[in-house]
Amino acid sequence: MARWLTSSLQRKLSVVVTASMIVPLLALGLFAFLISSRITEQKTKLSGMDTLKQVEANLRYMLQDAENLSIFLIGERDIQQYLSHNEDHELDRVDILGRMTNLAASKKYIANIAIYPSRFDATLSTATWYESNNSSLSYPPVPSGEAVKKWTGVYPVQNYAGIQNVITLVRPIRSIHDYRPIGWLAISLDEKAISKGWAALGLGRGQGRLELIGSSGEILSSMDKSRLGLKLEQVEPGVTTLIQGGGNGTTTYGSGEDKRTLLYYPEELTGWTLVGTVPYDQYKSENRYILILTGCAVAMSAVISAGLVWFTVRRVTRPLRVLTRHLSRIDPERPLPLFRSESDDEIGRLGESYNLLGAHIQLLKEEVIRGEARKKEADLRVLQAQINPHFLYNTLSSIHWIALMSEEKRIADMVEGLSDFLRISLNNGQDYCPVEQEIAHIRHYVRVQSIRFPDQFVLHYIVDPALEQLMMLKLLLQPLVENAMIHGIQPKAAMGTITIMIRKDPENEQMNVLVLDDGVGMEPSKLEQLRISIVQTGKQTERQLTQGGYGLCNVNERLLLHYGPEAQLEVDSRVGGGTRISFSIPILEGAP
């Protein structure tokens, strides 16, 4: 498969370009799917909160209506007079009960209105509730102790139609004359009327559950009637903690298949909380549809893109295939065949370059034929260039021998030093030499110069023994020593000192080289001019470079060519304080 792919530029371009288009399409499709999934979840939360607000408004209307009705009844004049008596008056009781029955019948969500006198035993109730054994009537519980208004939890009662769950508002009835308790009023709301229509609201597309939670955590109303009266913490551990705080909002709880979205909204009159839960499975169907739609769009776009890429690449590579056939049929005895191009684009210009290359190759063939005649002559010149250094060595050896025979020891030493100096300088044509050979080269140079300039300078060597066998570019130190000797020591009246220091930098594996003299030094302006001339070697005239900078420029240029810009020379000097020239080069185990 790999060989089939790499053997054709058309196939490679098609695959690469198609992949470069499909990958962004897949990324875009995945991004769109994730955003759509998140939007679906946010939309469910927003619509769920709107549902809770609508339910809360209906619930608040019922609760407020019950509150207003209770205020009306406890202040009604006939009820006040009836409860102020010490005994039951049947006619008054029947009249009051009739009006209470009319009020209860006018509001479908009111299951019962009951009055409990404190001074005599007579209960006024608009509904007939029985205990489970049908033996006696059952009425809402009347609180004992402090007379305060309160809402009870949900509890079941039984009437002629069966079991009914109610929530009751119980409040004391006080005399309007002396504010003494004279009875109790109980208004019971039908739980079924409260939760009526919740399923039709379609929370979570009908898969959600809506419940009313009391201030003590009891489930007062629910779409699932089996949960009525239970503590929310018992059936949904941890949810009570999430909805505490008095505000509204949404959150997520659970994990795996039990993961759900939780929506909560408080009811201001009673402190109850409406809680909606939507299972995460509800999002799967919508996300599956979005995934299928996105996948179809991406697949269709990929197929169309692949077809366009194949068509375009085929048209682009067709001239290249023609050019490839021309190149594969080259006959060394004949000129390259002409390439006929019909376009002015890059491929057309490539064809023109191919034609120019063919003509140029033909000219080169002719040049090669003419150059063969001059090859032997060039070989002879190279051989002569190799013979000349040996002739020079032999001549210097003869002069050294003659000086010894004439007992001219100084001349013999100078000639011997010069011979060794030239031998190391040539180094058999090699550009690199060991550090100890470079030091030996300086010793021979100093040997010659000490005869020429006796008692004018002394040279110190501080070389790390571990570096002596390592390789460095040859002829780097001699120009630096010569510069220190001529421009630093000779203008000085007394004897001067030149120090060569070669050390290893342990931090970055560099060889640090320093040439230091205690000569006359340089003024700041001259030092700055020298630094500029070293950097701009190619721009300096020969006259400028002979003013003490030619050798330094040559060394700096060789350092840049062989080691890079990090190895260039650094020059510091003070008038009367000498000159310091340094550079750092990488440590080499052998010649490159």
N, C-alpha and C positions, 0 to 999 in steps of 0.2 A: 504493500500500500504506500509506504513512504517513498520507494523508488518510483512508483507510478506517479506520485504527486510531484516529486522534485525533478522529474525528467521533462517537464513541460512548464514554461513560463505562463502559458495561458491557464493551465490548471491551478498553478500556485496563486496567480493573481485572482482567479475566480474564487478560490477557497478563502484567501486572506481578506479580500474585499467583502465577500459575502459574510464572513465571520465578523468583520469589523462593523458591518451593518446590523447583523442579527443580534450580537451581544448588546448594543445599546437598545435595540428593540425589546429584548428580553428584560433588560434593566428597567426600561420605561414601563413595560407591561407589569413587572413586579411592583414598581413604585405606584402605578395607577391602582393595582389591586389592593395594596396596603392602605393607600389613601382612601379608596372606596370603602374598604372594610372599616376603617376608622370612622369615616363619615356615617356609615350605616349604624355603628354603635352610638355615635354622638346623636344621630337623628332619633334613635330609639330612646335615648336618655331625655332629649328635649321633648319629644312627644309624650314620654312617660311623665315628665314633670308637669306638662300641660294637663294631662289626665288627672294627676294628683291635685292640681290647683282647682280643676273643675269639680272634683269630688269634694274637696275641702269647702268650696263655696256652697254646694248643696248641703253638706253636713252642718256648716255654720248657720245656714238658714234654719234648719230643723232645730238646732240647739238654741238659737236665739229666739225662735218662735216659742219653744218650750219655756225659756226663761221669761219671756214677755207674758205668756199665758199664766205662768205661776204668779207673777207679780200682780196680774189682773185679779186672779182668784183670791189671793190672800188679802187683798184690799177691798173685795166686793162686800157691800154693806150687809146683804142678807146672810152671807156666810159668816161674817163677823158676829152678827146677832145670834145666829144659830149656835155657834161655838161658845158664845158667852154665857148661854144658859147652863144650868146645872143638870138638866135632864134632856132627853131626846124628845123633840117635837116632830111627830111623824109628817104633818103637813108641810112643815118647812123643809124637812129632809127630802121629801118626795119632790118638792119644787126645785131645790138646789140640785138634786141628782139628775132631774130632767135637763136642766140647763148645762150641767157638766157633760151629760151624754151627748147633747147636741154639739157642744164644742169638740168632744173627742171624735164624733162621727164626721165632722167637717174636715178633719185632718187625718189622712190615711196612715201617716207614720206614727200617730199616737195610739198606743195599744190600750192604755187605761189612764184614767184620772181618779185618784182616790184621796179622800180626806179622812183623817183619824182624829176625832175629838179627844181632848185630854181630860175633860170633866165627866164624861160618861162613856159607856161602852156601846158605840154605834159607828160602824165604818160605812162611808159613802164611796162606792166604787162603780165605775161605768162598765166594768167587765167582770164576768164571773169566771174566776180561776179556781181550779181544784187541785188538791194534792193527787199524787199518782194513784192512790187507792180509791179515788172518787168519794172519799168519806166526808170531807169538809172543804170549805173554801180556803184558798191560799192567797194572801195579799203581799204586796212588796214589804220588805223589812223596814221597820221604823227604828231609827237609831236611838240609842239611849245615851244619857250623859249630856254633854253640851249641845245646845240647840243651834246647829249651823247648817248652812246649805251644802249639799254634796251630791255628786253623781255616783251611783253604785256601779259595780262591775256588771257584766252580763250574767244573767241567770235564767234558767228555764222555768216556765210556768205551763200549766195545762188548762185549756178551755174546751169548749164543745168541739172545736175543730182539731184538737190534738195539742202537741207540744209547741210552745212558742217561746222564743228567746227575746228578752227585753233588757233595756238599760233604763234605769229609773233616776229621775231628779227628785231628791227628797229635800224639803226645806220646811222650817218651822213656820207656823202661823201665829202671829202675835197680835194682841189686842191693840187697836189703834188708839185706845184711850190711855192705858197704863203700860203698854209694851210688854205685858206678861204673856208667856206662851199659853195658847189656848187650843193648840192642835198641830197636826202635821199635814202637809200636802205632798202627794207623790204623783208625778207625771212620768209614765213609762213609755219609752219609744220602742217600736218594733224593730228588732235588729234586721229582720228580712227587708223592711222598708228602707233602712239605712243603706244596705248593700245592694238594693235593687238597681239594676242597670250597670253594675260594675263590670260584669262579663261583656256587656254590649260595647263598652268603651274600647275593648280590644287592646289592653295593655300588652306590649310585646307581641303584637299580632295574634292575640288570643292565648298565648302561651304563658303570660305573666300572671302573677297572683297579687291581689290587693287586700290589705288588712288594716284595721283600725286598732292601734295599740294605746291602752290606757296609761295614765301617768305612773302606775305601779308596774308596768310591763306586762299587763294582762291583755290577751287578745279579745277585744270587745266585739269586733265584727270582721268577718272574713268570707271570701268566696268559698273556702273550704270549711263547712260548718263543723266538721269534726275537731277543729282546732279551737273553737270558741271556749273561752274561760281558761285556756292554758296559758302559762307563762311563756313569753316569746323566747326567753333564754333557754327554756327546756327543749323547745322544738327546733330552735335556730341558735345554737350556742355562738356567742360572740357578736351577734347582731345588735343587741341592746347597747353594747359599748360604742358601736359605730354610729348609732343614731342619737346618742346623747350630745348635748351641747345647745339645744334650743333652736338651731337653724335648719335650713333645708339644704339638700344636696344629693349627690350621687357618689357611689363608691362600688368597689368590686370585692367580693369575698368568696371564700371557698377555693377549691382547686379541682382539676380534672373534670369529671362529669358533673360534680356538684358546684362548679364555678357559676356564679350568678352576678348579675348587676342589681345593686340595691339602690332604690330611690326612696327618699323620705321627705315628708312635708308636715310641719306642725299645725295643729288647730289652736288658734289663739285663745278662744273662750275657755276651754277646758284643760289645755296643756296636753291633750291627746296628740298622737302622731299617726299620720297616714303613711303606711310603708308598702311599697311595691317592689316585687322581685321579678326579674326576667332571667330565665336560664340562658346561659351562653350558647346552648344548642340552637336557640332561635336564630342566631346570626349565621349558622352554618349554611342554611338553605339559601339565604340571600348571598352570602359570600361564594357559595358554589356557583350560583348563577353568574355572579360577576367574574369569577375565575374562568368559567367556560367562555363567556363573552370576550374577556381579555385574551385568553388563549387563542380563540378563533381569529381575533383581529391581528395578533402578533404572527400567527402562522400564515395568514393570508399575506400580510406585509412581507414576511420573510420569503415566501414563494415568489411574489412579484419582484422583490429586490434581487433575488438570486437570478431570475430570468433576465432582468435588465443588466445585471453585472455580467452574466455570461455573454449576452449580445454585445455589450460595449467592449469587454476584454477581447472578444474574438475579432472585432473590427480593428482594435488597437494592435493586437499581436500579429495580424496577418502580414503586414510589411516586414515585421521582424522575422517571421518564418522564411520569407523570401530571401532576406539578407542572410539568414543562417544557412540556407541552401547554397548561396553563392560562396560563403566562407568555407563550407565543408567540401567544396569541389575545387579548391585552389590547386592549380598546377604550377609547380615552381618554374617550369619552362615557359609559361605563358603569363601575360598580364591578368590582373584580377578582372572578372566580368563586371560590366557596368550595372549599377542599380538604378532602376527607373522609378522615381517617386512622383506621386500625383498630389502631394500635400506639402504645405509650407510649415507644418508643425515640427515638434522636436524629432519625430521619426523621420520626417523628410530631411531635416538638417543632418540627422545621423546618416542617412543615405548619401547626402552630399559629402559628408566627412569620409565615408567609406570610399567614395570615388576619388577624393583627394588623396586618401591613404594609398589607394592602388597606384596612383600616379607617383606619389612620393616613394613608394617601395620600388618602383621601376627605376627612379633616379638613384635610389640607394644601391640598387644592384650594380648600376654603372659605376657609382663611386667606389664600391667594394672592389670591383675589377681593377679600377685605376689604383686603388690603395694597396693592392697586393704587391704592386711593383715597388712601392716605397717601404714595405714592411721590413725587408732585410736591412735597409739603410737605418731604420729606426732601431732595430735590434742591435746593430753595430754601435750606435750612439749610446744605448743603454749599457752595453758591455764596457765601452770606454769610460762611462761615468762610474762604473764599479771599480775599474782599474785605477783611476786617479787617486782615491784615498790611500791605496796601498803604495803608490809611488811617493806620496807625501810622507807616509810613515817611514819608508826606506830612506828618503832624503834626510829626515830629521835624525834617524838612527846614525847615518853617516856623519852628520855634523856633530852629534854627541860623541861619537868615537874619536873624531879628529880633536875635539876639545879636550877629551881625556888624555889623548896622546900628547897634547901641547900643555898639559897640566893647567888648563883653564877650568878650574872646578866650578866657578860661578856660571860660566857659559854652559858647561855640561849640565849643571842642575836646572838651569832655565830651559834648555832644550829638552831635557828629559820630562820636566813638568809640563811643557807645552805639548809634547808628544802624547803624554798620558791624558792631558786635558782634551786634545782633539779626538783621541781614541774613544774616550767616554762620551764626548759630545755626539760623535757619529753613532755609537751604540748599535752598530750593524744594521742601521736603518730602522730600529725599533723606536716607537714613541714613548714607551714606558720603561722604567728601570726601578730597581729596589731603592729604598730610602738610603741605605748605606752606600750605594753607588753614587747617588746624588751628593751625599756628603763628601765622598772621595773626590768627586769632581770639583767641589769647592776647595778641598785641601790642595789639589794640584793648581787651581787658579791662584790661591793665596800664595802658594810656593813661588809662582812666577812673579806675582805682584810684590812680594816681600823683598825679592832681589832688586826689583825696579825701584821700590820705595822703602828702603830699609828704615827700621825703627820709627815708623809713622803710625802703625796700627797693630792691634793684637785681636785675634778672633777666638771667641769662646763657642763651644758646641754643647748644647743641652738637648740630648736626643733620647727618647724613651727606647730602651733596648728592645721592647716588644714590637716596635714599629720598623726595625732596621730591615727586616726581610720582606716587608709589605711593599707593594708596587705604587708608584706615583708617576705623574707626567715628568719627563726629564727636562733639564735645563730651566727649571723654575727659580732656583735659588741664586744661580750665578748672576743674572741681571740685577737682582735685588741687592746682593753683596756689592756688586760693582757700583750701583747707584749710591749706596751708603758710603763707599770708599771715596768716590770722586767728589760727590756733592755734599757729603757730610763731614768726612774726616780730613781730607786734604786741605780745605780752607781753614781748618783749625790749627792753631799755633802749636799745641801740645799733641802728645800721642793720644790716639783715639781707640775706642773699644767697640767691636762689632760682636753682637751675640745672636746666634742662631738657636732657636728653641723649637723643637718638634714634640708635641705631646698629643695624647689621645683624649678626646672628650667622651667621658663615659655615658653621658646622657643621650647623645644622638649618634654615636658611632661615627664620629668625624675625626679627622686628623687636623689638628690646629698647628699652623706654621707661623712663626714670628721671626722677623729680622729687625733687630734693634741696634741703633748706634747712638753715641753720645756726642755727635758732631754739632755743627753750628745751627742746625734746624732751619726752619723756614718761617717767613712772615705769614700771617693769616691770608693775605691777598694772594700770595704766591701759592700757598697750600690749596686754596680754593680753585685757583687756575689749574693746578696739577690734577686735582680730583676731576675737574670737568674734562681735561684732556684725556684722562684715563678712560672715562666713560664714553667719550665721543672720539674714539680712535680714528675712525674712517673719515671724520670731518676736519682733522687737524692737518695742517701743511707740514712738510718735512722740516721746515725751519722751526716751527713751533715745537715739534716733537723732539728736536735735538736739544732743547733747553732743559735737559734733565728728565725728560718724560718718555723718551722713545722706548727704552728697555722696559719700563713699567707698563706702558701701553701694550707692548708685545706680550708680556706675561699675562696681563689681564685678559687680552683677547683670546689667548690659548686656554686660559682657565674657563672662560665662558663657552668656548667651542667644545671642550672636553668634559666639563663638569656641570655646566649650567650657571644661571645667574646667581645662585646662592654662594658660589665660590669666588666671586670677584674680589679684587684687592680692596683693603681698607688702609688708608694712610692718615696718620696723625703726626703732628710736629709742633714744636715750640722753638722760638728763637733762643738759641743758647742751650736748649734742653734736649736736642737730638731729634731723631725721627724714628717712628714706629710703623712698620709695614707688616700686615698680617693677611692671611687667608685661611679658609677651611675647605677641605676636600673630603669626599667619602673614602672610607677605608676599603682598599681592594686587596684581596688575597693573591690575585694573579693578574697579569696583564689582560685587558679586555680584548 
